[in-house]
């Protein structure tokens, strides 16, 4: 019934915006600003929690709902930005992970003086 792949979600977001004549407002600058606002709203949920409380944030249904709504908003604006700028979000993420694997190699556990 609904598509849950990146391209399908981007298409749904574009159709949603088009049906409301919002495309003129979906400039890269505006989308980045909206992304920042939504990320800040997500941060606000966690702002005064201890590390332990933040690890359990999804246990409270009301807070969990707020978290998932803000995560969805952040992702929606990011996907719309990628669509407008013609950025393949999965390809750039994979490339970034590849670069980070080289930049930050895993630490090898020390097993003794005779290990290679």
C-alpha positions as semicolon CSV with decimal commas, in nm:
position;residue;x (nm);y (nm);z (nm)
1;X;0,000;0,000;0,000
2;X;0,268;0,254;0,096
3;X;0,628;0,258;-0,007
4;X;0,890;0,262;0,265
5;X;1,196;0,305;0,047
6;X;1,378;0,638;0,029
7;X;1,267;0,720;-0,325
8;X;0,905;0,635;-0,244
9;X;0,907;0,849;0,069
10;X;1,066;1,139;-0,121
11;X;0,797;1,106;-0,386
12;X;0,523;1,113;-0,120
13;X;0,676;1,421;0,043
14;X;0,700;1,596;-0,295
15;X;0,339;1,510;-0,377
16;X;0,227;1,633;-0,035
17;X;0,407;1,965;-0,085
18;X;0,280;2,001;-0,444
19;X;-0,081;1,945;-0,340
20;X;-0,048;2,239;-0,102
21;X;0,155;2,463;-0,337
22;X;0,448;2,459;-0,094
23;X;0,725;2,403;-0,353
24;X;0,819;2,775;-0,372
25;X;0,902;2,761;-0,001
26;X;1,108;2,442;-0,025
27;X;1,434;2,613;-0,112
28;X;1,757;2,461;0,020
29;X;1,792;2,745;0,272
30;X;1,439;2,703;0,404
31;X;1,466;2,325;0,421
32;X;1,794;2,344;0,614
33;X;1,638;2,595;0,853
34;X;1,336;2,370;0,906
35;X;1,567;2,070;0,955
36;X;1,758;2,261;1,223
37;X;1,436;2,360;1,402
38;X;1,308;2,003;1,404
39;X;1,645;1,870;1,526
40;X;1,627;2,126;1,805
41;X;1,279;2,009;1,897
42;X;1,416;1,655;1,921
43;X;1,702;1,781;2,136
44;X;1,457;1,961;2,364
45;X;1,306;1,627;2,466
46;X;1,645;1,507;2,590
47;X;1,781;1,839;2,716
48;X;1,762;1,787;3,092
49;X;1,761;1,406;3,106
50;X;2,043;1,215;3,265
51;X;2,223;0,963;3,042
52;X;2,028;0,688;3,217
53;X;1,694;0,863;3,164
54;X;1,774;0,927;2,799
55;X;1,846;0,557;2,747
56;X;1,495;0,478;2,874
57;X;1,311;0,757;2,690
58;X;1,110;0,517;2,474
59;X;0,961;0,344;2,779
60;X;0,711;0,627;2,836
61;X;0,447;0,617;2,559
62;X;0,392;0,994;2,558
63;X;0,761;1,074;2,534
64;X;0,817;0,796;2,283
65;X;0,547;0,948;2,062
66;X;0,714;1,289;2,082
67;X;1,053;1,136;1,994
68;X;0,919;0,944;1,694
69;X;0,731;1,249;1,565
70;X;1,043;1,465;1,582
71;X;1,259;1,194;1,426
72;X;1,007;1,176;1,142
73;X;1,014;1,554;1,099
74;X;1,395;1,561;1,090
75;X;1,406;1,280;0,835
76;X;1,131;1,437;0,623
77;X;1,316;1,767;0,592
78;X;1,646;1,590;0,526
79;X;1,489;1,380;0,250
80;X;1,326;1,687;0,097
81;X;1,658;1,872;0,104
82;X;1,829;1,579;-0,067
83;X;1,555;1,571;-0,330
84;X;1,587;1,945;-0,403
85;X;1,968;1,927;-0,421
86;X;1,969;1,596;-0,613
87;X;2,171;1,420;-0,341
88;X;2,147;1,040;-0,323
89;X;2,120;1,016;0,055
90;X;2,206;0,645;0,073
91;X;2,504;0,678;-0,160
92;X;2,652;0,972;0,030
93;X;2,598;0,795;0,362
94;X;2,771;0,481;0,234
95;X;3,062;0,692;0,104
96;X;3,091;0,873;0,437
97;X;3,097;0,543;0,628
98;X;3,369;0,419;0,391
99;X;3,577;0,733;0,459
100;X;3,522;0,703;0,834
101;X;3,632;0,338;0,833
102;X;3,964;0,450;0,686
103;X;3,990;0,761;0,901
104;X;3,905;0,581;1,226
105;X;4,039;0,226;1,208
106;X;3,924;-0,012;1,481
107;X;4,145;-0,052;1,782
108;X;4,300;-0,396;1,791
109;X;4,271;-0,568;2,124
110;X;4,601;-0,636;2,289
111;X;4,644;-1,011;2,327
112;X;5,006;-1,026;2,436
113;X;5,363;-0,952;2,335
114;X;5,385;-1,243;2,089
115;X;5,081;-1,143;1,882
116;X;5,140;-1,012;1,530
